[in-house]
Amino acid sequence: MVTQEGYLFLGGMTLLFFFWAYGIIRFLMDVKNIYIPKGRQYVRGRRRLKEEKEKEKEREEKERQLY
């Protein structure tokens, strides 16, 4: 037979499990909705800067060849 302390223990563990599960789910949602898009944006920006740098280099090279 379960005592009053047993019921308190089970209730407390259930409550702690709820907050633990909520924390894991919230973390995964943050990763999906915040960190992954920010990472993709960072990579796109780096690629764009690299492409602009290459275009600038080609333009300078063409200018040198003209003179």
C-alpha angles and dihedrals in degrees: 000000000000117000129214090263089053091054091048090049093050092046092049093048091049090051092047091047090053092054091042092052091043090052093051093047092046091050092051091048091050090050091049097044103033116017101040094050091046090051091050091048090051092051092048090051093050091050091048092051090049092050092048090050091051092048091050090050092050091048092051091047091052091049091052091050091052093055 
